[in-house]
Amino acid sequence: MLTVSPRMVNGTWWLASLPAAARFSDALGKVERTQTALLMANLRRNAGTEYGRRHGFARIASVREFQERVPLVSYDDLQPMVQRMAAGEADVLIPGRPTAFIPTSGSTAATKLIPYNRALRYEFQEGIATWIAGMFHTYPWIVGGHAFWSVSPVTRRNHRTPGGIAVGYDDDAEYLHPVIARLLARAMAVPSSVARISEMDAFRYISLAFLLGASDLRFISVWNPTFLMLLLSRLMEWSESLVRDLSQGTLTPPGDTPSGIPDQLRAQFTPVPRRAREIEAALGRDSAQCFSALWPQLSVISCWTAAAAAGPAGQLQQLFPGVRLAPKGLLATEGLVSFPLAKRHGNALAVRSHFFEFLPLDGGAIRTAWQVERGRTYQVVLTTGGGLYRYQLGDIVRIDDFVGTCPLIEFLGRHGRVSDLCGEKLHEGHVTATIRAAAERFRLPLGFALLAPEVGDGSAGYTLFFTCDTADDEQRWKQFAREVERGLHENTHYDYCRRLGQLAPMRYLPLTLSTTQAFAIYDEVMLSRGLRAGDIKPANLDTSDDWRMVFM
């Protein structure tokens, strides 16, 4: 087989991504024209569908007419039509049938099936290619080595709808152009086929084995920073076995899982005794020096760093003090919303991917991408080629700035995550901002932080569970907790419930766990609710009232 170096693969990917980046650059100064043209092309393409005929897509000639004729919808509104599509019915939301349904559970266990077709795939590719071109332009040195693109273990294999349509993809590279996907496999430190291992310990062990074998690792891309922290937390526990496997070219994960390892993976894992000796020497150092010694060329980790991910990202930075954290944009199963721009602060709205509208959180008329205002917060509304029209995504963003006429946005949290014991209506975005501001004021290096309701003995209230990597400082913790409580009172509904005595004062509980241990417990709870590992997002608010029992 012809040997293809990571430099050749990454260089080819960079070159192939440049046309999309050029198209996006051209659109920066003409967002209204770009967005309008994209919407009209989508309506023409889907005019013959049942949904298109019902809402008169063929007769819509402007954005205003589109907003007047087509209603805002949630997934619940579309679910009956999605179920018919899953049963095999064609021309419902999109022409023909979907190529697949991608499952997503958001912040709850209920699974949503998102139709996926060629048009939506192109929309994803356009945004991803622009991001990739910008990333290689900003960090050109990462072209020369292997990269770790995180994969999630598949929990249900060979699953199809009643109509015979595949549910999910075994490989996230399905979002890329097929030629690029095949090339990329040559530069991945961890093969994508690792995703076929559904047992979590085996998945993590084999991921670590391949990662340790990549001495030239230069770039890591994960979504949730806790995903990488939890993976690395098992390194010392399994170190002896990992070193032996690297030396001998074997794969012996914990537990009774050998039959669950694809033969393809065993064939790719060859003995590297010299590398095994290097790893054994590196593992004797403290954590920060250990990781630097394991991967001396690693220079960039791309992950979420905003909203509830800010704390975990800070913890990850401590593990890799000499590595740059590159913020991720906002990507959902339903669509790609934003991505980082080359050598510029902030995430640009993906104006060439989907048609966007924005619902102001403080009331008022819905806005288009060229009508939003700096400093205001909105809920994102999507119209995509995959059959979602004026779909309320539920993600809350703030408009931070503009580049040309294109908005730069920051993700603040989920609109749908609301805790409401007796009318207080606490929203995750407000809770996250309150916790972060209080931690910054009292200079507490928070790791894990979760506000959750507690009900018992005739009283109801909230408890803040958190980890903090400072020595016990009860006084500072009390000040921090009082500041969080004060911030919660800015919510008039919470303030009213507290004044009426319906809610008890907020309690706080510093956990006797490391940050990594706390996130491991949180992830296990989310997995038990039906979420995939790659779908678990950091959160500072949860509506379940059993977290004290979970952590104790």
RODO-2510 file (C-alpha; in nm, 4 decimals, decimal comma):
residues 552
     n   res          X          Y          Z
     1     m     0,0000     0,0000     0,0000
     2     l     0,1246     0,3497    -0,0853
     3     t     0,2413     0,5304     0,2293
     4     v     0,0717     0,8672     0,2717
     5     s     0,2153     1,1008     0,5353
     6     p    -0,0011     1,3135     0,7659
     7     r     0,1531     1,6213     0,6035
     8     m     0,0250     1,5121     0,2618
     9     v    -0,3221     1,4333     0,3992
    10     n    -0,3582     1,7550     0,5971
    11     g    -0,2108     1,9623     0,3174
    12     t    -0,4570     1,8154     0,0685
    13     w    -0,7455     1,8794     0,3091
    14     w    -0,6304     2,2387     0,3511
    15     l    -0,6146     2,2978    -0,0246
    16     a    -0,9528     2,1333    -0,0791
    17     s    -1,1068     2,3602     0,1870
    18     l    -0,9830     2,6879     0,0397
    19     p    -1,2691     2,7374    -0,2140
    20     a    -1,5315     2,7196     0,0634
    21     a    -1,3266     2,9654     0,2707
    22     a    -1,3083     3,2020    -0,0269
    23     r    -1,6856     3,1821    -0,0776
    24     f    -1,7415     3,2581     0,2902
    25     s    -1,4969     3,5497     0,2794
    26     d    -1,6881     3,6919    -0,0169
    27     a    -2,0158     3,6599     0,1772
    28     l    -1,8916     3,8548     0,4812
    29     g    -1,9856     4,1879     0,3254
    30     k    -2,3166     4,0789     0,1744
    31     v    -2,4926     3,8678     0,4342
    32     e    -2,8449     3,9738     0,3331
    33     r    -2,7904     3,8794    -0,0313
    34     t    -2,6187     3,5514     0,0618
    35     q    -2,8836     3,4446     0,3119
    36     t    -3,1737     3,5406     0,0866
    37     a    -3,0306     3,3498    -0,2099
    38     l    -2,9703     3,0441     0,0064
    39     l    -3,3292     3,0511     0,1394
    40     m    -3,4859     3,0935    -0,2053
    41     a    -3,2828     2,8051    -0,3499
    42     n    -3,3942     2,5859    -0,0598
    43     l    -3,7614     2,6754    -0,1102
    44     r    -3,7447     2,6050    -0,4851
    45     r    -3,5748     2,2703    -0,4242
    46     n    -3,8391     2,1642    -0,1714
    47     a    -4,1486     2,3230    -0,3247
    48     g    -4,2881     1,9867    -0,4376
    49     t    -4,2801     1,8293    -0,0922
    50     e    -4,5921     1,7943     0,1185
    51     y    -4,4656     2,0655     0,3540
    52     g    -4,3693     2,2895     0,0613
    53     r    -4,7129     2,2590    -0,1013
    54     r    -4,8904     2,3182     0,2298
    55     h    -4,7069     2,6463     0,2866
    56     g    -4,6834     2,7617    -0,0744
    57     f    -4,3061     2,7498    -0,1154
    58     a    -4,3400     2,7961    -0,4933
    59     r    -4,5146     3,1325    -0,4460
    60     i    -4,2758     3,2774    -0,1866
    61     a    -4,0653     3,5542    -0,3353
    62     s    -3,9090     3,7228    -0,0310
    63     v    -3,7899     3,6625     0,3222
    64     r    -4,0912     3,8539     0,4552
    65     e    -4,3327     3,6275     0,2658
    66     f    -4,1481     3,3238     0,4012
    67     q    -4,1913     3,4512     0,7574
    68     e    -4,5609     3,5241     0,6970
    69     r    -4,6439     3,1883     0,5367
    70     v    -4,4265     2,9439     0,7335
    71     p    -4,4719     2,9030     1,1113
    72     l    -4,2042     2,8709     1,3757
    73     v    -4,1831     2,5064     1,4822
    74     s    -4,0296     2,2791     1,7429
    75     y    -3,9371     1,9138     1,6999
    76     d    -4,2702     1,8116     1,8527
    77     d    -4,4496     1,9912     1,5682
    78     l    -4,2533     1,7957     1,3067
    79     q    -4,2422     1,4580     1,4799
    80     p    -4,5539     1,3096     1,3115
    81     m    -4,4059     1,3858     0,9679
    82     v    -4,0642     1,2523     1,0721
    83     q    -4,2310     0,9286     1,1827
    84     r    -4,3959     0,8938     0,8416
    85     m    -4,0581     0,9513     0,6756
    86     a    -3,9047     0,6892     0,9037
    87     a    -4,1757     0,4477     0,7895
    88     g    -4,0569     0,4987     0,4309
    89     e    -4,2873     0,7723     0,3002
    90     a    -4,1232     1,0023     0,0451
    91     d    -4,1570     1,3742    -0,0344
    92     v    -4,2783     1,4777     0,3108
    93     l    -4,0277     1,7369     0,4383
    94     i    -3,7650     1,6836     0,1676
    95     p    -3,7719     1,5479    -0,1895
    96     g    -3,7527     1,1679    -0,1821
    97     r    -3,6383     0,9905     0,1319
    98     p    -3,3549     1,0780     0,3733
    99     t    -3,0223     0,9015     0,3306
   100     a    -3,0202     0,8544     0,7093
   101     f    -3,1678     0,9777     1,0336
   102     i    -2,9246     1,1171     1,2877
   103     p    -3,0377     1,0631     1,6478
   104     t    -2,9964     1,3357     1,9042
   105     s    -3,1153     1,3582     2,2595
   106     g    -3,0192     1,7146     2,3409
   107     s    -3,0294     1,7584     2,7160
   108     t    -3,2903     1,4880     2,7826
   109     a    -3,3119     1,1165     2,7155
   110     a    -3,5913     1,1409     2,4578
   111     t    -3,4438     1,0644     2,1165
   112     k    -3,5111     1,2934     1,8237
   113     l    -3,4487     1,1683     1,4688
   114     i    -3,3145     1,4393     1,2396
   115     p    -3,3556     1,3735     0,8625
   116     y    -3,0265     1,3826     0,6758
   117     n    -2,9860     1,4180     0,2985
   118     r    -2,7381     1,5364     0,0366
   119     a    -2,8444     1,9015     0,0695
   120     l    -2,7850     1,9049     0,4453
   121     r    -2,4576     1,7204     0,4010
   122     y    -2,3391     1,9923     0,1617
   123     e    -2,4410     2,2623     0,4099
   124     f    -2,2326     2,0962     0,6813
   125     q    -1,9393     2,0508     0,4431
   126     e    -1,9435     2,4177     0,3455
   127     g    -1,9101     2,5313     0,7068
   128     i    -1,6651     2,2605     0,8146
   129     a    -1,4360     2,3314     0,5175
   130     t    -1,4289     2,7021     0,6023
   131     w    -1,3392     2,6212     0,9619
   132     i    -1,0675     2,3735     0,8571
   133     a    -0,9090     2,6232     0,6185
   134     g    -0,9039     2,8838     0,8936
   135     m    -0,7610     2,6421     1,1472
   136     f    -0,4714     2,5360     0,9247
   137     h    -0,4097     2,9021     0,8381
   138     t    -0,3988     2,9975     1,2069
   139     y    -0,1944     2,6953     1,3201
   140     p    -0,0011     2,5828     1,0087
   141     w     0,2462     2,3710     1,2076
   142     i    -0,0240     2,1137     1,2927
   143     v    -0,0286     2,0065     0,9268
   144     g     0,2859     1,8000     0,9758
   145     g     0,1635     1,5481     1,2313
   146     h    -0,1162     1,3153     1,3367
   147     a    -0,4391     1,4478     1,4890
   148     f    -0,6889     1,3032     1,7333
   149     w    -1,0426     1,3650     1,6112
   150     s    -1,2649     1,2339     1,8890
   151     v    -1,5131     0,9596     1,8067
   152     s    -1,8043     0,8397     2,0181
   153     p    -1,8750     0,4728     2,0818
   154     v    -2,1769     0,3414     1,8944
   155     t    -2,4439     0,2307     2,1407
   156     r    -2,6826     0,0759     1,8863
   157     r    -2,5492    -0,0903     1,5718
   158     n    -2,7291    -0,1889     1,2537
   159     h    -3,0338     0,0074     1,3648
   160     r    -3,2853     0,1004     1,0959
   161     t    -3,6256     0,2622     1,0900
   162     p    -3,9372     0,0614     0,9964
   163     g    -3,8883     0,1983     0,6450
   164     g    -3,5352     0,0568     0,6248
   165     i    -3,3479     0,3881     0,6606
   166     a    -3,0254     0,3848     0,8633
   167     v    -3,0258     0,5561     1,2013
   168     g    -2,6946     0,7261     1,2727
   169     y    -2,3502     0,6845     1,1230
   170     d    -2,0726     0,4599     1,2479
   171     d    -1,8239     0,7298     1,1549
   172     d    -1,8408     1,1081     1,1996
   173     a    -1,6382     1,1379     0,8770
   174     e    -1,9706     1,0828     0,6970
   175     y    -2,0190     1,4588     0,7351
   176     l    -1,7158     1,5173     0,5107
   177     h    -1,6674     1,4761     0,1372
   178     p    -1,6070     1,1025     0,0720
   179     v    -1,2616     1,1613    -0,0800
   180     i    -1,1536     1,3765     0,2147
   181     a    -1,2943     1,1201     0,4599
   182     r    -1,0878     0,8405     0,3045
   183     l    -0,7748     1,0557     0,3073
   184     l    -0,8287     1,1717     0,6635
   185     a    -0,8213     0,8142     0,7896
   186     r    -0,4461     0,8150     0,7104
   187     a    -0,3778     1,1070     0,9476
   188     m    -0,5982     1,0081     1,2415
   189     a    -0,4121     0,9042     1,5555
   190     v    -0,7128     0,6968     1,6663
   191     p    -0,8895     0,5041     1,3866
   192     s    -1,2571     0,5875     1,3444
   193     s    -1,3424     0,2165     1,3703
   194     v    -1,2766     0,2463     1,7462
   195     a    -1,6300     0,3883     1,7555
   196     r    -1,7636     0,0369     1,6938
   197     i    -1,6560    -0,0635     2,0460
   198     s    -1,9633    -0,0058     2,2599
   199     e    -1,8159    -0,1085     2,5987
   200     m    -1,6910     0,2173     2,7525
   201     d    -1,3769     0,0931     2,9307
   202     a    -1,2624    -0,0959     2,6222
   203     f    -1,3358     0,2084     2,4059
   204     r    -1,1273     0,4334     2,6303
   205     y    -0,8442     0,1823     2,6686
   206     i    -0,8007     0,1264     2,2964
   207     s    -0,8323     0,4989     2,2248
   208     l    -0,5504     0,5589     2,4742
   209     a    -0,3388     0,2815     2,3220
   210     f    -0,3529     0,4398     1,9760
   211     l    -0,3036     0,7896     2,1173
   212     l     0,0070     0,6814     2,3059
   213     g     0,1422     0,5279     1,9882
   214     a     0,1220     0,8638     1,8073
   215     s     0,4506     1,0238     1,9113
   216     d     0,4011     1,3006     1,6502
   217     l     0,0546     1,4020     1,7752
   218     r     0,0121     1,7741     1,7043
   219     f    -0,3600     1,8463     1,7248
   220     i    -0,6568     1,7247     1,9294
   221     s    -1,0190     1,7997     1,8444
   222     v    -1,2909     1,7137     2,0952
   223     w    -1,6233     1,8806     2,1639
   224     n    -1,6599     1,8541     2,5392
   225     p    -1,3285     1,9115     2,7242
   226     t    -1,4402     1,6587     2,9870
   227     f    -1,4347     1,3885     2,7158
   228     l    -1,0556     1,4226     2,6936
   229     m    -1,0090     1,4675     3,0688
   230     l    -1,1987     1,1468     3,1435
   231     l    -1,0031     0,9587     2,8782
   232     l    -0,6696     1,0685     3,0217
   233     s    -0,7797     1,0032     3,3809
   234     r    -0,7472     0,6262     3,3210
   235     l    -0,3920     0,6502     3,1925
   236     m    -0,2130     0,5776     3,5189
   237     e    -0,4548     0,3007     3,6182
   238     w    -0,3909     0,1154     3,2925
   239     s    -0,0302     0,2246     3,2375
   240     e     0,1365    -0,1156     3,2903
   241     s    -0,0963    -0,2934     3,0499
   242     l    -0,0777    -0,0123     2,7917
   243     v     0,3013    -0,0124     2,7910
   244     r     0,3047    -0,3905     2,7487
   245     d     0,0531    -0,3742     2,4616
   246     l     0,2535    -0,1069     2,2817
   247     s     0,5695    -0,3120     2,3190
   248     q     0,4106    -0,6352     2,1949
   249     g     0,1530    -0,5014     1,9462
   250     t    -0,1390    -0,6512     2,1400
   251     l    -0,4679    -0,5002     2,2554
   252     t    -0,5846    -0,6217     2,5976
   253     p    -0,8473    -0,3840     2,7357
   254     p    -0,9929    -0,4462     3,0818
   255     g    -1,2872    -0,6797     3,1137
   256     d    -1,4048    -0,9573     2,8868
   257     t    -1,4116    -0,7618     2,5603
   258     p    -1,1581    -0,9084     2,3115
   259     s    -1,4348    -1,0337     2,0804
   260     g    -1,5718    -0,6801     2,0589
   261     i    -1,2520    -0,5431     1,9032
   262     p    -1,2707    -0,5182     1,5235
   263     d    -1,0037    -0,7257     1,3463
   264     q    -0,9124    -0,4139     1,1500
   265     l    -0,7952    -0,2473     1,4711
   266     r    -0,5781    -0,5420     1,5726
   267     a    -0,4135    -0,5375     1,2304
   268     q    -0,3369    -0,1630     1,2604
   269     f    -0,1820    -0,1931     1,6059
   270     t     0,1792    -0,2965     1,5529
   271     p     0,4609    -0,3365     1,8126
   272     v     0,6544    -0,0177     1,8962
   273     p     0,8949    -0,1213     2,1765
   274     r     1,1000     0,1985     2,1590
   275     r     0,7867     0,4104     2,1971
   276     a     0,6756     0,1880     2,4863
   277     r     1,0011     0,2666     2,6706
   278     e     0,9513     0,6408     2,6107
   279     i     0,5993     0,6201     2,7528
   280     e     0,7149     0,4252     3,0567
   281     a     0,9716     0,6964     3,1334
   282     a     0,7206     0,9797     3,0799
   283     l     0,4614     0,8255     3,3111
   284     g     0,6950     0,8716     3,6063
   285     r     0,6608     1,2515     3,5900
   286     d     0,3863     1,4753     3,7306
   287     s     0,0755     1,5221     3,5151
   288     a     0,1676     1,8387     3,3233
   289     q     0,5247     1,7219     3,2545
   290     c     0,3955     1,3738     3,1769
   291     f     0,1660     1,4893     2,8967
   292     s     0,4329     1,7199     2,7544
   293     a     0,6756     1,4270     2,7469
   294     l     0,4202     1,1892     2,5937
   295     w     0,3291     1,4272     2,3113
   296     p     0,6085     1,6873     2,2771
   297     q     0,4728     1,8162     1,9439
   298     l     0,1134     1,8660     2,0627
   299     s     0,0370     2,2372     2,0323
   300     v    -0,3400     2,2877     1,9809
   301     i    -0,6526     2,1414     2,1433
   302     s    -0,9823     2,2452     1,9892
   303     c    -1,2809     2,2204     2,2248
   304     w    -1,5745     2,4082     2,3725
   305     t    -1,4530     2,6846     2,6036
   306     a    -1,7678     2,8966     2,6550
   307     a    -2,0706     2,8846     2,8851
   308     a    -2,0733     2,5745     3,1080
   309     a    -1,7607     2,4415     2,9327
   310     a    -1,5463     2,7282     3,0633
   311     g    -1,4633     2,5517     3,3909
   312     p    -1,3661     2,2170     3,2342
   313     a    -1,1652     2,3997     2,9673
   314     g    -0,9671     2,5729     3,2412
   315     q    -0,8958     2,2361     3,4029
   316     l    -0,7803     2,0987     3,0684
   317     q    -0,5485     2,3955     3,0215
   318     q    -0,3830     2,3110     3,3543
   319     l    -0,3115     1,9593     3,2272
   320     f    -0,1569     2,1034     2,9081
   321     p    -0,0047     2,4382     3,0145
   322     g     0,1973     2,4860     2,6978
   323     v    -0,0826     2,3946     2,4557
   324     r    -0,3211     2,6455     2,2993
   325     l    -0,6932     2,5918     2,3514
   326     a    -0,8754     2,6805     2,0298
   327     p    -1,2467     2,7523     2,0959
   328     k    -1,5019     2,5519     1,9015
   329     g    -1,8008     2,7027     1,7302
   330     l    -2,1615     2,5951     1,7776
   331     l    -2,2633     2,2756     1,6017
   332     a    -2,5816     2,0788     1,6601
   333     t    -2,7129     1,7603     1,5005
   334     e    -2,9687     1,9759     1,3223
   335     g    -2,7169     2,2169     1,1732
   336     l    -2,3888     2,4045     1,1929
   337     v    -2,4384     2,7475     1,3489
   338     s    -2,0924     2,9012     1,3854
   339     f    -1,7200     2,8359     1,3588
   340     p    -1,3983     3,0191     1,4566
   341     l    -1,2498     3,2590     1,2062
   342     a    -0,8842     3,2514     1,1089
   343     k    -0,6742     3,4673     1,3417
   344     r    -0,9769     3,6547     1,4754
   345     h    -1,1512     3,6391     1,8126
   346     g    -1,5058     3,5075     1,8049
   347     n    -1,7179     3,2584     1,6140
   348     a    -1,8736     3,3652     1,2856
   349     l    -2,2291     3,2748     1,1920
   350     a    -2,2237     3,0085     0,9177
   351     v    -2,4130     3,2306     0,6732
   352     r    -2,3398     3,0047     0,3748
   353     s    -2,4672     2,6887     0,5443
   354     h    -2,8280     2,7528     0,6521
   355     f    -3,0822     3,0350     0,6672
   356     f    -3,0850     3,1845     1,0176
   357     e    -3,3374     3,3797     1,2200
   358     f    -3,3116     3,4984     1,5783
   359     l    -3,5801     3,5252     1,8468
   360     p    -3,4922     3,8048     2,0961
   361     l    -3,5017     3,6749     2,4524
   362     d    -3,6170     4,0130     2,5793
   363     g    -3,9139     4,0211     2,3419
   364     g    -3,9756     4,1876     2,0084
   365     a    -3,9936     4,0816     1,6469
   366     i    -3,7855     3,7974     1,5093
   367     r    -3,4656     3,9097     1,3368
   368     t    -3,2670     3,7886     1,0396
   369     a    -2,8886     3,7560     1,0390
   370     w    -2,8516     4,1086     0,8986
   371     q    -3,0951     4,2601     1,1522
   372     v    -2,9470     4,1377     1,4831
   373     e    -2,7967     4,3892     1,7237
   374     r    -2,4665     4,3837     1,9062
   375     g    -2,4948     4,2876     2,2724
   376     r    -2,8432     4,1314     2,2526
   377     t    -2,9234     3,7652     2,3193
   378     y    -3,1342     3,5480     2,0928
   379     q    -3,2605     3,1953     2,0421
   380     v    -3,1381     3,0476     1,7118
   381     v    -3,3955     2,9511     1,4467
   382     l    -3,2795     2,7340     1,1530
   383     t    -3,4007     2,6609     0,8025
   384     t    -3,1932     2,3825     0,6434
   385     g    -3,1826     2,1686     0,3343
   386     g    -3,2615     1,8703     0,5563
   387     g    -3,6274     1,9584     0,5976
   388     l    -3,6239     2,1849     0,9007
   389     y    -3,8062     2,5117     0,8298
   390     r    -3,8021     2,7896     1,0925
   391     y    -3,6935     2,5303     1,3472
   392     q    -3,6359     2,6607     1,7006
   393     l    -3,3005     2,5066     1,7846
   394     g    -3,3104     2,6022     2,1525
   395     d    -2,9536     2,7351     2,1661
   396     i    -2,9077     3,0821     2,3140
   397     v    -2,6407     3,3107     2,1687
   398     r    -2,5202     3,6656     2,2230
   399     i    -2,4130     3,8893     1,9358
   400     d    -2,0642     4,0044     2,0347
   401     d    -1,9510     4,1852     1,7201
   402     f    -1,9536     4,1794     1,3414
   403     v    -1,6963     4,1086     1,0744
   404     g    -1,8239     4,2905     0,7707
   405     t    -2,1977     4,2363     0,8107
   406     c    -2,1607     3,8831     0,9495
   407     p    -2,2449     3,8423     1,3204
   408     l    -1,9889     3,7012     1,5632
   409     i    -2,1737     3,5018     1,8277
   410     e    -2,1094     3,3389     2,1646
   411     f    -2,3053     3,0367     2,2848
   412     l    -2,4613     3,0987     2,6265
   413     g    -2,6642     2,7839     2,6929
   414     r    -2,9837     2,5988     2,6139
   415     h    -3,3201     2,7730     2,6172
   416     g    -3,5038     2,4483     2,6847
   417     r    -3,3237     2,3688     3,0115
   418     v    -3,5388     2,5337     3,2763
   419     s    -3,5906     2,4318     3,6384
   420     d    -3,9286     2,5295     3,7826
   421     l    -4,0254     2,3877     4,1236
   422     c    -4,2795     2,6548     4,2134
   423     g    -4,2701     2,9187     3,9415
   424     e    -3,9083     3,0392     3,9717
   425     k    -3,8202     2,9471     3,6109
   426     l    -3,4404     2,9281     3,6380
   427     h    -3,2778     2,9194     3,2920
   428     e    -2,9422     2,7568     3,2348
   429     g    -2,7931     3,0600     3,0601
   430     h    -2,8604     3,2842     3,3596
   431     v    -2,7374     3,0204     3,6063
   432     t    -2,4128     2,9737     3,4117
   433     a    -2,3458     3,3479     3,3920
   434     t    -2,4182     3,3854     3,7655
   435     i    -2,1825     3,1040     3,8713
   436     r    -1,9029     3,2264     3,6455
   437     a    -1,9308     3,5863     3,7681
   438     a    -1,9268     3,4779     4,1338
   439     a    -1,6257     3,2513     4,0825
   440     e    -1,4342     3,5300     3,9076
   441     r    -1,5174     3,7819     4,1813
   442     f    -1,3784     3,5595     4,4571
   443     r    -1,1044     3,4066     4,2414
   444     l    -1,2224     3,0522     4,2936
   445     p    -1,0775     2,8133     4,0317
   446     l    -1,3969     2,6136     3,9941
   447     g    -1,3807     2,2845     3,8110
   448     f    -1,7189     2,1175     3,8214
   449     a    -2,0303     2,3203     3,9167
   450     l    -2,3922     2,2074     3,9037
   451     l    -2,7024     2,3749     4,0470
   452     a    -2,9854     2,1283     4,1060
   453     p    -3,3167     2,1256     4,2948
   454     e    -3,3635     1,9399     4,6215
   455     v    -3,7061     1,8577     4,7638
   456     g    -3,7710     1,6996     5,1028
   457     d    -3,9209     1,7454     5,4468
   458     g    -4,1788     1,9855     5,3105
   459     s    -3,9138     2,2273     5,1775
   460     a    -3,7842     2,2935     4,8296
   461     g    -3,4722     2,4736     4,7183
   462     y    -3,1492     2,4496     4,5229
   463     t    -2,8051     2,3172     4,6040
   464     l    -2,4852     2,4131     4,4257
   465     f    -2,2487     2,1150     4,3971
   466     f    -1,8941     2,2125     4,3021
   467     t    -1,5291     2,1171     4,3075
   468     c    -1,2525     2,3655     4,3754
   469     d    -0,8812     2,2954     4,3508
   470     t    -0,7844     2,5271     4,6383
   471     a    -0,7274     2,4335     5,0002
   472     d    -1,0385     2,4325     5,2181
   473     d    -1,1525     2,7918     5,2517
   474     e    -1,4932     2,7833     5,4143
   475     q    -1,5209     3,1616     5,4365
   476     r    -1,4528     3,2146     5,0674
   477     w    -1,6958     2,9363     4,9771
   478     k    -1,9667     3,1051     5,1837
   479     q    -1,8999     3,4373     5,0113
   480     f    -1,9094     3,2665     4,6724
   481     a    -2,2385     3,0914     4,7546
   482     r    -2,3969     3,4155     4,8777
   483     e    -2,2927     3,5846     4,5539
   484     v    -2,4496     3,3058     4,3466
   485     e    -2,7700     3,3353     4,5504
   486     r    -2,7702     3,7114     4,4978
   487     g    -2,7356     3,6567     4,1231
   488     l    -3,0269     3,4127     4,1211
   489     h    -3,2419     3,6829     4,2862
   490     e    -3,1978     3,8901     3,9686
   491     n    -3,4551     3,6503     3,8229
   492     t    -3,7790     3,8152     3,9378
   493     h    -3,9618     3,4806     3,9531
   494     y    -3,6929     3,3274     4,1753
   495     d    -3,6863     3,6376     4,3930
   496     y    -4,0661     3,6276     4,4334
   497     c    -4,0661     3,2566     4,5297
   498     r    -3,7897     3,3160     4,7832
   499     r    -3,9735     3,6137     4,9361
   500     l    -4,2903     3,4073     4,9639
   501     g    -4,0961     3,1319     5,1384
   502     q    -4,1767     2,8793     4,8644
   503     l    -3,8065     2,8219     4,8134
   504     a    -3,5449     2,7733     5,0843
   505     p    -3,2150     2,9650     5,0630
   506     m    -2,9672     2,8115     4,8222
   507     r    -2,7381     2,5565     4,9836
   508     y    -2,3887     2,4684     4,8674
   509     l    -2,1838     2,1505     4,8873
   510     p    -1,8106     2,1427     4,8056
   511     l    -1,7537     1,7903     4,6781
   512     t    -1,4790     1,5724     4,8229
   513     l    -1,3949     1,4632     4,4710
   514     s    -1,1522     1,5747     4,2080
   515     t    -1,2957     1,7673     3,9157
   516     t    -1,2318     1,4694     3,6885
   517     q    -1,4113     1,2340     3,9284
   518     a    -1,7107     1,4693     3,9465
   519     f    -1,7352     1,4870     3,5679
   520     a    -1,6990     1,1093     3,5450
   521     i    -2,0024     1,0698     3,7735
   522     y    -2,1957     1,3322     3,5765
   523     d    -2,1162     1,1562     3,2480
   524     e    -2,2258     0,8205     3,3883
   525     v    -2,5618     0,9720     3,4878
   526     m    -2,6041     1,1235     3,1412
   527     l    -2,5160     0,7904     2,9766
   528     s    -2,7757     0,6187     3,1957
   529     r    -3,0327     0,8666     3,0638
   530     g    -2,9661     0,7502     2,7103
   531     l    -2,7183     1,0092     2,5819
   532     r    -2,4193     0,9088     2,3694
   533     a    -2,0773     1,0021     2,5057
   534     g    -2,0259     1,2536     2,2253
   535     d    -2,3645     1,4164     2,2912
   536     i    -2,2941     1,5009     2,6561
   537     k    -2,2532     1,8754     2,6956
   538     p    -2,1258     2,0565     3,0062
   539     a    -2,4131     2,2050     3,2053
   540     n    -2,4445     2,4164     3,5183
   541     l    -2,8147     2,3395     3,5748
   542     d    -3,0030     2,0117     3,5964
   543     t    -3,3662     1,9517     3,6857
   544     s    -3,3247     1,6166     3,8662
   545     d    -3,3473     1,6288     4,2457
   546     d    -3,1315     1,3261     4,3289
   547     w    -2,7804     1,4654     4,2796
   548     r    -2,6934     1,4657     4,6509
   549     m    -2,7515     1,0899     4,6584
   550     v    -2,5476     1,0492     4,3399
   551     f    -2,2469     1,2373     4,4777
   552     m    -2,2548     1,1012     4,8319
***
